[in-house]
Amino acid sequence: MDDRDRHLLNEIQSAFPVEVRPYRALGKKLAMDEQEVMDRIAGLRREGIIRRLGASINSRLVGFVSTLCTAQVPEDRFDEFVRVVNSCPGVTHNYKRRHRNNVWFTLIAESQREKKRILEELIKSTGISILELPATRIFKIRVDFRF
């Protein structure tokens, strides 16, 4: 990674231009041409430095609900449980923890009813109880890495 990659990463973390030719706009701002910006982003993705490019949407503002969930999963059932949870389209994060509750995941759904249905289906299909820990207050932190 060189200085041009670092400047590009600084720019795209939370200020990706939303316009017809975003790579050209980035290039103009960073003294690169459009193709160089695209090539650099492709290279950073190949190296695993950029995992994905996409919008960060406030799910509550568009009517979705979310919740944090946790479960105590026996080691011999762990991989199976994680596979089932990860197959749910609304699961955005899934973590293994060194704790009695060794699986923690977040779930986003279109409604309270749909969220409840998904959790009931997960419990039914895995035989594992899931504890739901819905947020009572949200604290969003914007994190930008400065390169």
Sequence and secondary structure as in RCSB ss.txt:
>XXXX:A:sequence
MDDRDRHLLNEIQSAFPVEVRPYRALGKKLAMDEQEVMDRIAGLRREGIIRRLGASINSRLVGFVSTLCTAQVPE
DRFDEFVRVVNSCPGVTHNYKRRHRNNVWFTLIAESQREKKRILEELIKSTGISILELPATRIFKIRVDFRF
>XXXX:A:secstr
  HHHHHHHHHHTT    SS HHHHHHHHHT  HHHHHHHHHHHHHTTS         GGGGT EEEEEEE   G
GGHHHHHHHHHTSTTEEEEEE SSSS EEEEEEESSHHHHHHHHHHHHHHH    EEE  SS          
